[in-house]
Amino acid sequence: MHRISAMTRAAQQIQDRYDALMFAKTAASARKTAHALIEAVLGDEARRLSFQEALRECCRKMRPSADPREQQRFENEFIELAIWPGKSNTIAA
């Protein structure tokens, strides 16, 4: 029971950080939130990776795809979100 609640708490923390990243209003807050999300998803593994590679690995774990082109698109969008929030919304508008 205790292990399940710890897993649920970790999953909720990841979801909260992902949501915060999705709605970040500045590049600085997006980067800060992205670092927290990377740490939550990758743990100690995050320290050995560059920021961009850690974002890619985080995306692979959170949103895997069997299609390599689609996976590449997901990763690129995830990196864009962490570096330049709002760009996708501006382009879509």
DSSP file (Angstrom, degrees, kcal/mol; ACC not computed):
  #  RESIDUE AA STRUCTURE BP1 BP2  ACC     N-H-->O    O-->H-N    N-H-->O    O-->H-N    TCO  KAPPA ALPHA  PHI   PSI    X-CA   Y-CA   Z-CA
    1    1 A M     >        0   0    0      0, 0.0     4,-2.1     0, 0.0     5,-0.2   0.000 360.0 360.0 360.0 -45.2    0.0    0.0    0.0
    2    2 A H  H  >  +     0   0    0      1,-0.2     4,-1.9     2,-0.2     5,-0.2   0.892 360.0  51.6 -62.7 -39.8    2.8    2.4    0.9
    3    3 A R  H  > S+     0   0    0      1,-0.2     4,-2.2     2,-0.2    -1,-0.2   0.895 108.3  51.8 -65.0 -39.7    4.6    1.8   -2.3
    4    4 A I  H  > S+     0   0    0      1,-0.2     4,-2.6     2,-0.2    -2,-0.2   0.916 109.5  48.7 -63.9 -43.3    1.5    2.4   -4.4
    5    5 A S  H  X S+     0   0    0     -4,-2.1     4,-2.4     1,-0.2    -1,-0.2   0.869 110.6  51.6 -66.6 -34.3    0.9    5.8   -2.7
    6    6 A A  H  X S+     0   0    0     -4,-1.9     4,-2.4     2,-0.2    -1,-0.2   0.898 111.5  47.4 -66.7 -39.8    4.5    6.7   -3.3
    7    7 A M  H  X S+     0   0    0     -4,-2.2     4,-2.6     2,-0.2    -2,-0.2   0.903 112.5  49.2 -66.6 -40.5    4.1    5.9   -7.0
    8    8 A T  H  X S+     0   0    0     -4,-2.6     4,-2.3     2,-0.2    -2,-0.2   0.904 111.1  49.8 -64.6 -41.3    0.9    7.8   -7.2
    9    9 A R  H  X S+     0   0    0     -4,-2.4     4,-2.3     2,-0.2    -2,-0.2   0.912 112.0  48.0 -64.0 -42.6    2.5   10.8   -5.5
   10   10 A A  H  X S+     0   0    0     -4,-2.4     4,-2.3     2,-0.2    -2,-0.2   0.917 111.8  49.7 -64.2 -43.2    5.5   10.6   -7.9
   11   11 A A  H  X S+     0   0    0     -4,-2.6     4,-2.4     1,-0.2    -2,-0.2   0.886 111.0  50.0 -62.9 -38.4    3.1   10.4  -10.9
   12   12 A Q  H  X S+     0   0    0     -4,-2.3     4,-2.7     2,-0.2    -1,-0.2   0.890 109.1  51.3 -67.9 -38.8    1.1   13.4   -9.6
   13   13 A Q  H  X S+     0   0    0     -4,-2.3     4,-2.3     2,-0.2    -2,-0.2   0.907 110.8  48.6 -63.6 -41.0    4.3   15.4   -9.2
   14   14 A I  H  X S+     0   0    0     -4,-2.3     4,-2.5     2,-0.2    -2,-0.2   0.934 112.7  48.0 -63.0 -45.9    5.3   14.6  -12.8
   15   15 A Q  H  X S+     0   0    0     -4,-2.4     4,-2.6     1,-0.2    -2,-0.2   0.906 111.2  50.7 -62.4 -41.9    1.8   15.6  -14.0
   16   16 A D  H  X S+     0   0    0     -4,-2.7     4,-2.2     2,-0.2    -1,-0.2   0.904 112.5  46.3 -62.5 -41.9    1.9   18.8  -12.0
   17   17 A R  H  X S+     0   0    0     -4,-2.3     4,-2.2     2,-0.2    -2,-0.2   0.886 111.8  51.1 -69.1 -38.5    5.3   19.7  -13.4
   18   18 A Y  H  X S+     0   0    0     -4,-2.5     4,-2.5     2,-0.2    -2,-0.2   0.931 110.8  48.8 -63.2 -44.9    4.2   18.8  -17.0
   19   19 A D  H  X S+     0   0    0     -4,-2.6     4,-1.5     1,-0.2    -2,-0.2   0.914 110.3  51.1 -60.4 -42.9    1.1   21.0  -16.6
   20   20 A A  H  < S+     0   0    0     -4,-2.2    -1,-0.2     1,-0.2    -2,-0.2   0.882 110.5  49.6 -62.5 -37.9    3.3   23.9  -15.3
   21   21 A L  H >< S+     0   0    0     -4,-2.2     3,-1.2     1,-0.2    -2,-0.2   0.909 107.1  54.8 -66.0 -42.0    5.6   23.5  -18.3
   22   22 A M  H 3< S+     0   0    0     -4,-2.5    -1,-0.2     1,-0.3    -2,-0.2   0.831 117.0  36.4 -60.1 -32.9    2.6   23.5  -20.7
   23   23 A F  T 3< S+     0   0    0     -4,-1.5    -1,-0.3    -5,-0.2    -2,-0.2   0.191  81.5 138.3-110.4  16.1    1.4   26.8  -19.3
   24   24 A A    <   -     0   0    0     -3,-1.2    -3,-0.1    -4,-0.2     3,-0.0  -0.378  36.7-162.0 -62.0 138.7    4.7   28.6  -18.6
   25   25 A K        +     0   0    0     -2,-0.1     2,-0.3     1,-0.0    -1,-0.1   0.629  68.1  41.5 -99.9 -16.9    4.5   32.2  -19.6
   26   26 A T  S  > S-     0   0    0      1,-0.1     4,-2.1    58,-0.0     5,-0.1  -0.911  77.8-121.5-130.0 158.3    8.2   33.0  -19.7
   27   27 A A  H  > S+     0   0    0     -2,-0.3     4,-2.6     1,-0.2     5,-0.2   0.885 113.4  54.2 -63.1 -38.5   11.3   31.2  -21.0
   28   28 A A  H  > S+     0   0    0      1,-0.2     4,-2.2     2,-0.2    -1,-0.2   0.919 110.3  44.6 -64.1 -43.8   12.9   31.4  -17.6
   29   29 A S  H  > S+     0   0    0      2,-0.2     4,-2.3     1,-0.2    -1,-0.2   0.856 112.4  53.4 -70.0 -32.7    9.9   29.7  -15.9
   30   30 A A  H  X S+     0   0    0     -4,-2.1     4,-2.8     2,-0.2    -2,-0.2   0.932 110.7  46.1 -65.0 -45.5    9.7   27.1  -18.7
   31   31 A R  H  X S+     0   0    0     -4,-2.6     4,-2.5     2,-0.2    -2,-0.2   0.921 113.2  49.4 -63.7 -43.6   13.4   26.2  -18.2
   32   32 A K  H  X S+     0   0    0     -4,-2.2     4,-1.8     1,-0.2    -1,-0.2   0.926 114.8  44.3 -61.9 -44.7   13.0   26.0  -14.4
   33   33 A T  H  X S+     0   0    0     -4,-2.3     4,-2.5     2,-0.2    -2,-0.2   0.888 110.9  54.6 -67.1 -39.4   10.0   23.8  -14.7
   34   34 A A  H  X S+     0   0    0     -4,-2.8     4,-2.9     1,-0.2    -2,-0.2   0.905 106.7  51.4 -61.8 -41.5   11.6   21.7  -17.4
   35   35 A H  H  X S+     0   0    0     -4,-2.5     4,-2.3     2,-0.2    -1,-0.2   0.917 111.1  48.1 -60.8 -43.0   14.6   21.0  -15.1
   36   36 A A  H  X S+     0   0    0     -4,-1.8     4,-2.1     2,-0.2    -2,-0.2   0.893 112.6  48.7 -64.6 -39.9   12.2   20.0  -12.3
   37   37 A L  H  X S+     0   0    0     -4,-2.5     4,-2.4     2,-0.2     5,-0.3   0.925 110.3  50.9 -65.6 -44.8   10.3   17.7  -14.7
   38   38 A I  H  X>S+     0   0    0     -4,-2.9     4,-3.3     1,-0.2     5,-0.6   0.924 110.8  49.3 -57.7 -45.9   13.5   16.1  -16.0
   39   39 A E  H  X5S+     0   0    0     -4,-2.3     4,-1.6     1,-0.2    -1,-0.2   0.896 111.8  48.7 -61.8 -41.1   14.6   15.4  -12.4
   40   40 A A  H  <5S+     0   0    0     -4,-2.1    -1,-0.2    -5,-0.2    -2,-0.2   0.883 120.4  36.1 -67.3 -38.4   11.2   13.9  -11.5
   41   41 A V  H  <5S+     0   0    0     -4,-2.4    -2,-0.2    -5,-0.1    -3,-0.2   0.907 131.2  25.9 -82.4 -44.3   11.2   11.6  -14.6
   42   42 A L  H ><5S-     0   0    0     -4,-3.3     3,-1.4    -5,-0.3    -3,-0.2   0.682  81.9-172.3 -98.6 -20.1   14.9   10.7  -15.0
   43   43 A G  G ><<S-     0   0    0     -4,-1.6     3,-1.5    -5,-0.6     4,-0.4  -0.380  71.9  -5.1  63.3-137.0   16.2   11.0  -11.4
   44   44 A D  G >  S+     0   0    0      1,-0.3     3,-1.3     2,-0.2     4,-0.4   0.775 126.5  71.3 -62.0 -27.9   20.0   10.7  -11.2
   45   45 A E  G X  S+     0   0    0     -3,-1.4     3,-1.2     1,-0.3     4,-0.3   0.811  85.7  68.9 -57.6 -30.6   20.2    9.8  -14.9
   46   46 A A  G X  S+     0   0    0     -3,-1.5     3,-1.2     1,-0.3    -1,-0.3   0.803  87.8  64.9 -61.0 -30.6   19.4   13.5  -15.7
   47   47 A R  G <  S+     0   0    0     -3,-1.3    -1,-0.3    -4,-0.4    -2,-0.2   0.745  98.1  52.7 -68.1 -23.4   22.7   14.7  -14.3
   48   48 A R  G <  S+     0   0    0     -3,-1.2     2,-0.3    -4,-0.4    -1,-0.3   0.494 100.9  75.7 -91.1  -2.6   24.8   12.9  -17.0
   49   49 A L  S <  S-     0   0    0     -3,-1.2     2,-0.0    -4,-0.3     0, 0.0  -0.782  82.9-112.3-110.9 151.2   22.8   14.4  -19.9
   50   50 A S     >  -     0   0    0     -2,-0.3     4,-2.8     1,-0.1     5,-0.2  -0.322  41.5-103.3 -66.9 163.8   22.8   17.8  -21.5
   51   51 A F  H  > S+     0   0    0      1,-0.2     4,-2.1     2,-0.2     5,-0.1   0.924 121.9  46.6 -57.1 -46.7   19.6   19.8  -21.0
   52   52 A Q  H  > S+     0   0    0      2,-0.2     4,-2.2     1,-0.2    -1,-0.2   0.915 114.0  46.4 -65.6 -43.3   18.4   19.1  -24.6
   53   53 A E  H  > S+     0   0    0      1,-0.2     4,-2.7     2,-0.2    -1,-0.2   0.879 111.0  53.2 -68.5 -35.9   19.2   15.4  -24.4
   54   54 A A  H  X S+     0   0    0     -4,-2.8     4,-2.5     2,-0.2    -1,-0.2   0.893 108.2  50.8 -63.9 -38.9   17.5   15.1  -21.0
   55   55 A L  H  X S+     0   0    0     -4,-2.1     4,-2.4    -5,-0.2    -2,-0.2   0.920 110.9  48.8 -62.9 -43.2   14.4   16.7  -22.5
   56   56 A R  H  X S+     0   0    0     -4,-2.2     4,-2.4     2,-0.2    -2,-0.2   0.936 113.0  46.6 -60.9 -46.9   14.5   14.2  -25.3
   57   57 A E  H  X S+     0   0    0     -4,-2.7     4,-1.8     1,-0.2    -2,-0.2   0.892 111.5  51.9 -64.4 -39.6   14.9   11.3  -22.9
   58   58 A C  H  X S+     0   0    0     -4,-2.5     4,-2.4     1,-0.2     5,-0.2   0.924 110.3  48.7 -60.7 -45.4   12.1   12.6  -20.7
   59   59 A C  H  X S+     0   0    0     -4,-2.4     4,-3.4     1,-0.2    -2,-0.2   0.895 107.3  55.4 -62.4 -41.6    9.8   12.9  -23.8
   60   60 A R  H  < S+     0   0    0     -4,-2.4    -1,-0.2     1,-0.2    -2,-0.2   0.866 113.0  42.6 -60.5 -36.1   10.7    9.3  -24.8
   61   61 A K  H  < S+     0   0    0     -4,-1.8    -2,-0.2    -5,-0.2    -1,-0.2   0.870 121.5  38.9 -77.8 -37.5    9.6    8.1  -21.4
   62   62 A M  H  < S+     0   0    0     -4,-2.4    -2,-0.2     1,-0.2    -3,-0.2   0.831 133.3  17.9 -83.7 -32.8    6.5   10.2  -21.1
   63   63 A R  S  < S+     0   0    0     -4,-3.4    -1,-0.2    -5,-0.2    -2,-0.2  -0.530  77.3 179.6-141.5  69.6    5.3   10.0  -24.7
   64   64 A P        -     0   0    0      0, 0.0     2,-0.4     0, 0.0    -4,-0.1  -0.385   6.0-166.3 -73.3 151.3    6.8    7.1  -26.6
   65   65 A S        -     0   0    0      1,-0.1     6,-0.1    -2,-0.1    -2,-0.0  -0.998  25.8-146.3-137.9 141.4    5.9    6.4  -30.2
   66   66 A A  S    S+     0   0    0     -2,-0.4    -1,-0.1     1,-0.0     3,-0.1   0.737  87.5  79.4 -74.3 -23.0    6.6    3.4  -32.4
   67   67 A D  S  > S-     0   0    0      1,-0.2     4,-2.6    -3,-0.1     5,-0.2  -0.780  72.0-153.9 -89.4 114.6    7.0    5.8  -35.4
   68   68 A P  H  > S+     0   0    0      0, 0.0     4,-2.4     0, 0.0    -1,-0.2   0.856  94.4  51.6 -58.4 -37.1   10.5    7.3  -35.4
   69   69 A R  H  > S+     0   0    0      2,-0.2     4,-2.0     1,-0.2     5,-0.1   0.917 111.9  46.4 -66.3 -41.7    9.3   10.4  -37.3
   70   70 A E  H  > S+     0   0    0      2,-0.2     4,-2.6     1,-0.2    -1,-0.2   0.903 111.3  52.2 -65.9 -40.4    6.5   11.0  -34.9
   71   71 A Q  H  X S+     0   0    0     -4,-2.6     4,-2.6     1,-0.2    -2,-0.2   0.916 108.6  50.8 -61.1 -43.2    8.8   10.5  -31.9
   72   72 A Q  H  X S+     0   0    0     -4,-2.4     4,-2.6     1,-0.2    -1,-0.2   0.905 110.4  49.5 -60.6 -42.1   11.2   13.0  -33.4
   73   73 A R  H  X S+     0   0    0     -4,-2.0     4,-2.5     2,-0.2    -2,-0.2   0.924 110.5  50.1 -63.7 -44.8    8.3   15.5  -33.8
   74   74 A F  H  X S+     0   0    0     -4,-2.6     4,-2.3     1,-0.2    -2,-0.2   0.929 112.3  47.6 -58.2 -46.3    7.2   14.9  -30.2
   75   75 A E  H  X S+     0   0    0     -4,-2.6     4,-2.5     1,-0.2    -2,-0.2   0.918 111.5  49.6 -63.6 -44.0   10.8   15.5  -28.9
   76   76 A N  H  X S+     0   0    0     -4,-2.6     4,-2.5     1,-0.2    -1,-0.2   0.906 112.1  48.2 -62.4 -41.5   11.2   18.7  -30.9
   77   77 A E  H  X S+     0   0    0     -4,-2.5     4,-2.3     2,-0.2    -1,-0.2   0.888 111.0  51.5 -64.9 -38.9    7.9   20.1  -29.7
   78   78 A F  H  X S+     0   0    0     -4,-2.3     4,-1.8     2,-0.2    -2,-0.2   0.909 111.3  46.9 -64.9 -43.0    8.9   19.2  -26.1
   79   79 A I  H  X S+     0   0    0     -4,-2.5     4,-1.7     2,-0.2     5,-0.3   0.923 111.7  51.2 -64.6 -44.1   12.2   20.9  -26.4
   80   80 A E  H  X S+     0   0    0     -4,-2.5     4,-3.2     1,-0.2    -2,-0.2   0.905 108.3  52.6 -59.1 -42.0   10.5   24.0  -28.0
   81   81 A L  H  < S+     0   0    0     -4,-2.3    -1,-0.2     1,-0.2    -2,-0.2   0.888 111.8  45.6 -61.0 -40.5    8.1   24.1  -25.1
   82   82 A A  H  < S+     0   0    0     -4,-1.8    -1,-0.2     2,-0.1    -2,-0.2   0.751 123.7  33.1 -76.6 -24.1   10.9   24.1  -22.6
   83   83 A I  H  < S+     0   0    0     -4,-1.7    -2,-0.2     1,-0.2    -3,-0.2   0.824 132.9  18.4-100.7 -39.6   13.0   26.7  -24.3
   84   84 A W  S >< S-     0   0    0     -4,-3.2     3,-1.5    -5,-0.3     4,-0.3  -0.625  75.0-165.2-137.5  74.9   10.5   29.0  -26.0
   85   85 A P  T 3  S+     0   0    0      0, 0.0   -58,-0.1     0, 0.0    -4,-0.1  -0.300  74.4  25.8 -63.9 144.8    7.0   28.7  -24.4
   86   86 A G  T 3> S+     0   0    0    -64,-0.2     4,-2.4   -60,-0.1     5,-0.2   0.201  87.2 107.1  91.2 -16.5    4.2   30.2  -26.4
   87   87 A K  H <> S+     0   0    0     -3,-1.5     4,-2.6     1,-0.2     5,-0.2   0.932  81.2  48.4 -60.9 -45.8    5.9   29.9  -29.8
   88   88 A S  H  > S+     0   0    0     -4,-0.3     4,-2.2     1,-0.2    -1,-0.2   0.894 112.1  49.4 -62.0 -39.7    3.6   27.1  -30.9
   89   89 A N  H  > S+     0   0    0      2,-0.2     4,-1.3     1,-0.2    -1,-0.2   0.879 111.5  49.5 -66.5 -36.9    0.6   29.1  -29.8
   90   90 A T  H  < S+     0   0    0     -4,-2.4    -2,-0.2     2,-0.2    -1,-0.2   0.909 112.4  46.7 -68.4 -42.2    1.8   32.1  -31.7
   91   91 A I  H  < S+     0   0    0     -4,-2.6    -2,-0.2     1,-0.2    -1,-0.2   0.889 112.0  51.1 -66.4 -39.6    2.4   30.2  -34.9
   92   92 A A  H  <        0   0    0     -4,-2.2    -1,-0.2     1,-0.2    -2,-0.2   0.785 360.0 360.0 -69.9 -27.0   -0.9   28.4  -34.7
   93   93 A A     <        0   0    0     -4,-1.3    -1,-0.2    -5,-0.2    -2,-0.2   0.480 360.0 360.0 -75.1 360.0   -2.9   31.7  -34.2
